[in-house]
Amino acid sequence: MVRGKWQSHVKVVNAPLRKNDLQSGERVVRVTADGKPSETRFRIARQFAEATLIECSPITGRTHQIRVHTQHAGHPIACDDKYGEAAFDEKMRSQGLKRLFLHAWKLTFTHPVDGREVLIEAPLAPELDSFLNKLAR
């Protein structure tokens, strides 16, 4: 779930990412020209008045990639305390969202031993599903 109306023409974000370790030990990732190549594909799943539910497919596997690419596109993820936007997060919290709205619903990978494709699916957590129903009203 991201802030605002995701533009339907934005289907791919190619933005190089670089990890930065802060003095506190916290790791923050930024889009920088000298970062590692990073690509995420996007599809709009559902539009709401102030937010968009999107499906993200990271092609590369960089740290915080989806979170940083959505922020870079101008649509931070709801309740993201590291890469989000405080005003949007507060609106989402006031409507009942109590956590980062990021969910891996489907993962596919090649098994390292026998080479078969493995598919794992997980339904949306009940609290996120309830939140979507509330937004739709």
KERO-696833 format. One record per residue: y, x, z of N, C-alpha, C in turn; chain; residue number from 1. Coordinates in nm, 4 decimals, m for minus. Each point is the difference from the previous one (the first is absolute). Example, Ala and Ser with C-alpha at 12.3 -4.5 7.8 and 13.67 -1.06 7.14 Angstrom:
{site {m0.5690,1.3190,0.7800},{0.1190,m0.0890,0.0000},{0.1200,0.0900,0.0000},"A",1}
{site {0.1050,m0.0350,m0.0720},{0.1190,0.0820,0.0060},{0.1090,m0.0770,0.0730},"A",2}
END
This chain:
{site {m0.1165,0.0859,0.0000},{0.1165,m0.0859,0.0000},{0.1222,0.0901,0.0000},"A",1}
{site {0.0857,m0.0168,m0.1002},{0.1191,0.0831,m0.0110},{0.1266,m0.0850,0.0014},"A",2}
{site {0.1105,0.0660,0.0283},{0.1297,m0.0673,0.0057},{0.0458,m0.0425,m0.1390},"A",3}
{site {0.0544,m0.1189,m0.0078},{0.0666,m0.0466,m0.1202},{m0.0937,m0.0433,m0.1117},"A",4}
{site {0.0588,m0.0197,m0.1163},{m0.0721,m0.0430,m0.1201},{m0.0394,0.1236,m0.0801},"A",5}
{site {m0.1285,0.0316,0.0037},{m0.0500,0.1123,m0.0793},{0.0211,m0.0345,m0.1473},"A",6}
{site {0.0548,0.0909,m0.0753},{0.0267,m0.0231,m0.1416},{m0.1306,0.0041,m0.0789},"A",7}
{site {m0.0255,m0.1023,m0.0799},{m0.1274,m0.0107,m0.0715},{m0.0207,0.1126,m0.1005},"A",8}
{site {0.1072,0.0627,m0.0466},{m0.0161,0.1092,m0.0956},{m0.0395,0.1325,0.0673},"A",9}
{site {0.0091,0.0070,0.1331},{m0.0390,0.1225,0.0713},{m0.1492,m0.0076,0.0272},"A",10}
{site {m0.0766,0.0637,m0.0868},{m0.1453,m0.0023,0.0116},{m0.0570,0.1332,0.0486},"A",11}
{site {0.0791,0.1068,m0.0155},{m0.0445,0.1336,0.0399},{0.1174,0.0755,0.0608},"A",12}
{site {m0.0273,0.0711,0.1081},{0.0969,0.0943,0.0546},{m0.0642,0.1375,m0.0080},"A",13}
{site {0.0642,0.0866,m0.0769},{m0.0380,0.1409,m0.0084},{0.1115,0.0772,0.0686},"A",14}
{site {m0.0238,0.0450,0.1198},{0.1016,0.0726,0.0751},{m0.0686,0.1076,0.0824},"A",15}
{site {0.0372,0.1260,m0.0217},{m0.0644,0.1096,0.0719},{0.0306,m0.0039,0.1500},"A",16}
{site {m0.1027,0.0248,0.0807},{0.0124,m0.0097,0.1457},{m0.0228,0.1355,0.0667},"A",17}
{site {0.0825,0.0243,0.1016},{m0.0139,0.1229,0.0782},{m0.0006,m0.0342,0.1476},"A",18}
{site {m0.0966,0.0578,0.0738},{m0.0085,m0.0190,0.1446},{0.0999,0.0925,0.0688},"A",19}
{site {0.0657,m0.0544,0.1012},{0.0917,0.0783,0.0824},{m0.0424,m0.0164,0.1448},"A",20}
{site {m0.0164,0.1101,0.0683},{m0.0323,m0.0041,0.1421},{0.1289,0.0210,0.0782},"A",21}
{site {0.0359,m0.0988,0.0820},{0.1209,0.0092,0.0801},{m0.0256,0.0850,0.1232},"A",22}
{site {0.1083,0.0426,0.0640},{m0.0123,0.0820,0.1202},{m0.0809,m0.0698,0.1080},"A",23}
{site {0.0082,m0.1314,0.0040},{m0.0733,m0.0781,0.1004},{m0.1498,m0.0029,m0.0273},"A",24}
{site {m0.0407,0.0481,m0.1183},{m0.1401,m0.0042,m0.0391},{m0.0324,m0.1196,m0.0870},"A",25}
{site {0.0950,m0.0921,m0.0126},{m0.0194,m0.1181,m0.0839},{m0.0004,0.0414,m0.1472},"A",26}
{site {m0.0852,m0.0671,m0.0772},{m0.0093,0.0273,m0.1431},{0.0712,m0.1120,m0.0757},"A",27}
{site {0.0914,0.0394,m0.0889},{0.0732,m0.0948,m0.0838},{m0.0175,0.0441,m0.1440},"A",28}
{site {m0.0232,m0.0969,m0.0881},{m0.0187,0.0306,m0.1418},{0.1222,m0.0497,m0.0755},"A",29}
{site {0.0466,0.0800,m0.0944},{0.1173,m0.0342,m0.0801},{m0.0293,0.0208,m0.1482},"A",30}
{site {0.0717,m0.0767,m0.0822},{m0.0028,0.0217,m0.1445},{0.0929,0.1170,m0.0277},"A",31}
{site {m0.0554,0.1059,m0.0589},{0.0808,0.1169,m0.0358},{m0.0527,0.0582,m0.1308},"A",32}
{site {0.0876,0.0618,m0.0765},{m0.0374,0.0568,m0.1295},{m0.1100,0.1048,0.0140},"A",33}
{site {m0.0030,0.0707,0.1125},{m0.1011,0.1049,0.0187},{m0.1255,m0.0508,0.0722},"A",34}
{site {m0.0142,m0.1319,0.0129},{m0.1170,m0.0569,0.0648},{m0.1213,m0.0023,m0.0913},"A",35}
{site {m0.1122,m0.0445,0.0544},{m0.1238,m0.0112,m0.0779},{0.0041,m0.1276,m0.0841},"A",36}
{site {m0.0509,0.0060,m0.1231},{m0.0016,m0.1204,m0.0852},{m0.0710,m0.1149,0.0726},"A",37}
{site {0.0591,m0.1201,m0.0081},{m0.0531,m0.1155,0.0708},{0.0252,m0.1257,m0.0817},"A",38}
{site {m0.1023,m0.0823,m0.0132},{0.0124,m0.1230,m0.0779},{m0.0626,m0.1162,0.0757},"A",39}
{site {0.0742,m0.1119,0.0040},{m0.0491,m0.1244,0.0577},{0.0272,m0.1117,m0.0996},"A",40}
{site {m0.0991,m0.0855,m0.0208},{0.0155,m0.1169,m0.0883},{0.0177,m0.1240,0.0859},"A",41}
{site {0.0813,m0.0946,m0.0494},{0.0353,m0.1187,0.0769},{m0.0198,m0.1271,m0.0815},"A",42}
{site {m0.0349,m0.1067,0.0723},{m0.0111,m0.1331,m0.0586},{0.0492,m0.1001,0.1031},"A",43}
{site {0.0840,m0.0927,m0.0445},{0.0498,m0.1038,0.0896},{m0.1128,m0.0999,0.0245},"A",44}
{site {m0.0281,m0.0258,0.1281},{m0.1015,m0.0988,0.0370},{0.0649,m0.1335,0.0341},"A",45}
{site {0.1152,0.0058,0.0690},{0.0655,m0.1232,0.0442},{0.1451,0.0286,0.0369},"A",46}
{site {0.0901,m0.0882,m0.0401},{0.1425,0.0139,0.0319},{0.0385,m0.0966,0.1116},"A",47}
{site {0.0867,0.0453,0.0881},{0.0562,m0.0824,0.1068},{0.1519,0.0125,m0.0090},"A",48}
{site {0.0708,m0.0754,0.0825},{0.1462,m0.0003,m0.0057},{0.0595,0.1390,0.0212},"A",49}
{site {m0.0505,0.0736,0.0982},{0.0589,0.1300,0.0325},{m0.0972,0.1169,m0.0109},"A",50}
{site {m0.1182,m0.0266,m0.0540},{m0.1020,0.1047,m0.0042},{m0.0976,m0.0253,m0.1146},"A",51}
{site {m0.0764,0.1040,m0.0336},{m0.1007,m0.0097,m0.1054},{m0.1297,0.0621,0.0508},"A",52}
{site {m0.1088,m0.0725,m0.0199},{m0.1322,0.0542,0.0285},{m0.0453,0.0692,m0.1278},"A",53}
{site {m0.0289,0.1288,0.0076},{m0.0404,0.0759,m0.1179},{m0.1364,0.0629,0.0226},"A",54}
{site {m0.0693,0.0247,m0.1102},{m0.1232,0.0784,0.0031},{0.0361,0.1389,m0.0502},"A",55}
{site {m0.0431,0.0995,0.0740},{0.0307,0.1393,m0.0319},{m0.1294,0.0744,m0.0277},"A",56}
{site {0.0018,0.0792,m0.1051},{m0.1158,0.0836,m0.0313},{0.0464,0.1442,m0.0089},"A",57}
{site {m0.0236,0.0778,0.1049},{0.0390,0.1411,m0.0063},{m0.0957,0.0756,m0.0920},"A",58}
{site {0.0542,0.0637,m0.1007},{m0.0813,0.0785,m0.0938},{m0.0257,0.1381,0.0596},"A",59}
{site {0.1018,0.0556,0.0621},{m0.0162,0.1245,0.0754},{m0.0164,m0.0406,0.1461},"A",60}
{site {m0.0319,0.0913,0.0843},{m0.0253,m0.0328,0.1399},{0.0856,0.0812,0.0948},"A",61}
{site {0.1298,m0.0140,m0.0107},{0.0909,0.0769,0.0846},{0.0259,m0.0711,0.1337},"A",62}
{site {0.0336,0.0771,0.0997},{0.0350,m0.0531,0.1312},{0.1155,m0.0991,m0.0117},"A",63}
{site {m0.0147,m0.1186,0.0569},{0.1029,m0.1047,0.0042},{0.0472,m0.0434,m0.1383},"A",64}
{site {m0.0812,0.0231,m0.1015},{0.0419,m0.0235,m0.1387},{0.0516,m0.1411,m0.0262},"A",65}
{site {m0.0754,m0.1017,0.0373},{0.0436,m0.1376,m0.0269},{0.1294,m0.0294,0.0753},"A",66}
{site {0.0075,0.0406,0.1231},{0.1190,m0.0252,0.0816},{0.1245,0.0657,m0.0600},"A",67}
{site {m0.0137,0.1219,m0.0473},{0.1151,0.0722,m0.0554},{0.0345,m0.0505,m0.1399},"A",68}
{site {m0.0996,m0.0317,m0.0812},{0.0286,m0.0508,m0.1346},{0.0670,m0.1374,0.0038},"A",69}
{site {m0.0404,m0.0872,0.0923},{0.0683,m0.1301,0.0090},{0.1439,0.0193,0.0486},"A",70}
{site {0.0187,0.0891,0.0960},{0.1354,0.0307,0.0472},{0.0842,0.0559,m0.1150},"A",71}
{site {m0.0574,0.0916,m0.0766},{0.0693,0.0627,m0.1132},{0.0403,m0.1050,m0.1045},"A",72}
{site {m0.0819,m0.1028,m0.0161},{0.0294,m0.1077,m0.0956},{0.1022,m0.0989,0.0560},"A",73}
{site {0.0430,0.0204,0.1250},{0.1000,m0.0873,0.0606},{m0.0575,m0.1184,0.0745},"A",74}
{site {m0.1309,0.0037,0.0260},{m0.0686,m0.1116,0.0651},{m0.0927,0.0520,0.1096},"A",75}
{site {0.0557,0.0378,0.1156},{m0.0861,0.0524,0.1067},{m0.0969,m0.1059,0.0532},"A",76}
{site {m0.1110,0.0476,0.0534},{m0.1029,m0.0870,0.0557},{0.0495,m0.0603,0.1315},"A",77}
{site {m0.0349,m0.1259,0.0220},{0.0398,m0.0712,0.1214},{m0.0540,0.0684,0.1249},"A",78}
{site {0.0883,0.0182,0.0955},{m0.0303,0.0577,0.1318},{m0.0532,0.1426,m0.0066},"A",79}
{site {0.0517,0.0764,m0.0944},{m0.0350,0.1413,m0.0104},{0.1026,0.0788,0.0810},"A",80}
{site {m0.0411,0.0460,0.1170},{0.0946,0.0677,0.0893},{0.0438,0.1373,m0.0501},"A",81}
{site {m0.0678,0.0544,m0.0968},{0.0356,0.1319,m0.0514},{0.0806,m0.0067,m0.1301},"A",82}
{site {m0.0369,m0.0898,m0.0893},{0.0623,m0.0056,m0.1330},{0.0666,m0.1348,m0.0290},"A",83}
{site {0.0037,m0.0874,0.0986},{0.0492,m0.1351,m0.0218},{0.1498,m0.0149,0.0174},"A",84}
{site {0.0418,m0.1255,0.0037},{0.1411,m0.0338,0.0198},{0.0102,m0.0914,0.1217},"A",85}
{site {0.0788,0.0410,0.0977},{0.0059,m0.0682,0.1298},{0.0365,m0.1484,m0.0116},"A",86}
{site {0.1000,m0.0341,m0.0810},{0.0436,m0.1399,m0.0099},{m0.1101,m0.0888,m0.0571},"A",87}
{site {m0.0668,0.0468,m0.1051},{m0.1106,m0.0758,m0.0595},{m0.1147,m0.0128,0.0992},"A",88}
{site {m0.0323,0.1106,0.0670},{m0.1086,m0.0024,0.0983},{0.0292,m0.1003,0.1106},"A",89}
{site {0.1236,m0.0058,0.0442},{0.0362,m0.0943,0.1060},{m0.0165,m0.1447,m0.0471},"A",90}
{site {0.0368,m0.0278,m0.1250},{m0.0202,m0.1351,m0.0559},{m0.1487,m0.0350,m0.0023},"A",91}
{site {m0.0816,0.0941,m0.0419},{m0.1440,m0.0248,m0.0074},{m0.0584,m0.0188,0.1403},"A",92}
{site {0.0463,0.0801,0.0954},{m0.0476,m0.0154,0.1389},{0.0404,m0.1357,0.0566},"A",93}
{site {0.1215,m0.0451,m0.0339},{0.0469,m0.1293,0.0512},{m0.0824,m0.1158,m0.0567},"A",94}
{site {m0.0696,0.0263,m0.1105},{m0.0860,m0.1018,m0.0598},{m0.1471,0.0186,0.0386},"A",95}
{site {m0.0249,0.0950,0.0910},{m0.1338,0.0127,0.0555},{m0.0803,0.1231,m0.0400},"A",96}
{site {0.0543,0.0861,m0.0857},{m0.0746,0.1207,m0.0381},{0.0085,0.1020,0.1121},"A",97}
{site {m0.1141,0.0487,0.0426},{m0.0024,0.0899,0.1146},{m0.0500,0.1406,m0.0340},"A",98}
{site {m0.0215,0.0281,m0.1287},{m0.0538,0.1311,m0.0375},{0.0380,0.0328,m0.1438},"A",99}
{site {m0.0235,0.1226,m0.0380},{0.0192,0.0434,m0.1379},{m0.0827,m0.0889,m0.0917},"A",100}
{site {0.0622,m0.0538,m0.1044},{m0.0730,m0.0871,m0.0926},{m0.0535,0.0846,m0.1145},"A",101}
{site {m0.1064,0.0726,0.0292},{m0.0697,0.0824,m0.0979},{m0.1489,m0.0156,0.0278},"A",102}
{site {m0.0758,m0.0372,m0.1028},{m0.1421,m0.0290,0.0198},{m0.0798,0.0501,m0.1192},"A",103}
{site {m0.1016,0.0804,0.0257},{m0.0911,0.0453,m0.1055},{m0.1088,m0.1049,m0.0163},"A",104}
{site {0.0136,m0.0859,m0.0994},{m0.0958,m0.1102,m0.0163},{m0.1175,0.0379,m0.0877},"A",105}
{site {0.0179,0.1044,m0.0826},{m0.1118,0.0412,m0.0852},{0.0098,0.1499,m0.0260},"A",106}
{site {m0.1116,0.0683,0.0211},{m0.0096,0.1426,m0.0283},{m0.1210,0.0233,m0.0895},"A",107}
{site {0.0203,0.0811,m0.1005},{m0.1101,0.0373,m0.0887},{m0.0026,0.1526,m0.0094},"A",108}
{site {m0.1185,0.0564,0.0114},{m0.0127,0.1447,m0.0141},{m0.1396,0.0342,m0.0489},"A",109}
{site {m0.0138,0.1206,m0.0488},{m0.1294,0.0496,m0.0449},{m0.0689,0.0675,0.1183},"A",110}
{site {m0.1220,m0.0423,0.0275},{m0.0759,0.0574,0.1115},{m0.0225,0.1483,m0.0285},"A",111}
{site {0.0304,0.0869,0.0967},{m0.0084,0.1444,m0.0244},{m0.1419,0.0540,m0.0187},"A",112}
{site {m0.1012,m0.0715,0.0483},{m0.1375,0.0493,m0.0094},{m0.0714,m0.0517,m0.1241},"A",113}
{site {0.0019,m0.1335,m0.0188},{m0.0789,m0.0540,m0.1118},{0.0831,m0.0438,m0.1202},"A",114}
{site {0.1338,0.0102,0.0101},{0.0850,m0.0287,m0.1151},{0.0215,m0.1472,m0.0309},"A",115}
{site {m0.0585,m0.0895,0.0795},{0.0196,m0.1427,m0.0291},{0.1383,m0.0431,0.0467},"A",116}
{site {0.0518,m0.1072,m0.0643},{0.1293,m0.0543,0.0402},{m0.0190,m0.0895,0.1222},"A",117}
{site {0.0840,0.0222,0.1009},{m0.0052,m0.0775,0.1227},{0.1254,m0.0861,0.0077},"A",118}
{site {m0.0180,m0.1278,0.0284},{0.1108,m0.0937,0.0143},{m0.0034,m0.0578,0.1408},"A",119}
{site {0.1124,0.0092,0.0692},{0.0140,m0.0559,0.1339},{0.1183,m0.0958,m0.0029},"A",120}
{site {m0.0212,m0.1216,0.0512},{0.1079,m0.0984,0.0066},{0.0155,m0.0479,0.1437},"A",121}
{site {0.1239,m0.0266,0.0377},{0.0298,m0.0501,0.1338},{0.1028,m0.1112,m0.0120},"A",122}
{site {m0.0267,m0.1157,0.0595},{0.0972,m0.1095,m0.0074},{0.1270,0.0355,0.0769},"A",123}
{site {0.1071,m0.0673,m0.0354},{0.1266,0.0186,0.0688},{m0.0170,m0.0388,0.1474},"A",124}
{site {0.0562,0.0787,0.0879},{m0.0076,m0.0284,0.1437},{0.0577,m0.1386,0.0277},"A",125}
{site {m0.0602,m0.0748,0.0925},{0.0455,m0.1368,0.0281},{0.1496,m0.0105,0.0308},"A",126}
{site {0.0545,0.0974,0.0750},{0.1422,m0.0078,0.0342},{0.0896,0.0184,m0.1229},"A",127}
{site {m0.0447,0.0792,m0.0970},{0.0783,0.0160,m0.1235},{m0.0135,m0.1238,m0.0876},"A",128}
{site {m0.1184,m0.0575,m0.0042},{m0.0215,m0.1229,m0.0760},{0.0852,m0.1139,0.0567},"A",129}
{site {0.0053,m0.0120,0.1308},{0.0834,m0.1021,0.0643},{0.1471,0.0218,m0.0302},"A",130}
{site {0.0396,0.1249,0.0001},{0.1404,0.0326,m0.0300},{0.0346,m0.0418,m0.1436},"A",131}
{site {m0.0883,0.0262,m0.0954},{0.0229,m0.0420,m0.1384},{0.0141,m0.1514,m0.0097},"A",132}
{site {m0.0857,m0.0722,0.0696},{0.0079,m0.1464,m0.0006},{0.1319,m0.0485,0.0575},"A",133}
{site {0.0483,0.0674,0.1021},{0.1285,m0.0368,0.0610},{0.1148,0.0259,m0.0982},"A",134}
{site {m0.0035,0.1134,m0.0690},{0.1049,0.0309,m0.0985},{0.0014,m0.0996,m0.1147},"A",135}
{site {m0.1167,m0.0498,m0.0377},{m0.0114,m0.0915,m0.1137},{0.0596,m0.1378,0.0309},"A",136}
{site {0.0094,m0.0345,0.1275},{0.0531,m0.1321,0.0378},{0.1482,m0.0093,m0.0170},"A",137}
END
